[in-house]
Amino acid sequence: MILPILLITAVTAVPAAYAIHWRRNQARRRAADWDSILARFRSHSEFGFAEITERYLYSPDIQATPQDIWPRIHGAAGLWAMFVNAGVLMELVDYASRHGGEAIPEMLIEELRSDALQLRMAVLVALLRYGVSRSGVSASVNAHRAACAYGSMLAHMTSLFQEHSALFFPRFLEAM
């Protein structure tokens, strides 16, 4: 008799707690200023991405093979930094669209969201493959995919700030 009541309570309480958590997180994101967002980005940017590409802000081309990318991005730590930075970069886009003055095309924002999703999926697959098999080959191939997605996202971000947010473009370049 008590088990169904506890089950119903748990089924109701868990989504409610998550909804409260999600709402607080969204409020925190909307209240964040440019400098606090960049500080979070910088704290996750020391993973050697500049070593695998020459002009990473303007071109998504990766100058590393799948075999040597794993050590150059510092393995799983670099992948996790890319995963976290995908969300932080989307926060920069949201901030620029709210405060930039110039309307950012919805198509470009959706491309960035797609890049962020592809990046996060590639990182999760690479980390899963590395965790399950400890195979350097499998992890390196998926890390290369993640690095390509990260490069594409950075190139799209640069394009967005350069073309649609002249106010934030110099600050974006300085942060990179």
ABEGO torsion letter per residue (X at the ends): XAAAAAAAAAAAAAAAAAAAAAAAAAAAAAABBAAAAAAAAAAAABAGAAAABABAAABABBABBAAAAAAAAGEAAAAAAAAAAAAAAAAAAAAAAAAAGBBBBAAAAAAAAAAAAAAAAAAAAAAAAAAAAGBAAAAAAAAAAAAAAAAAAAAAAAAAAAAABAAAAAAAAAAX
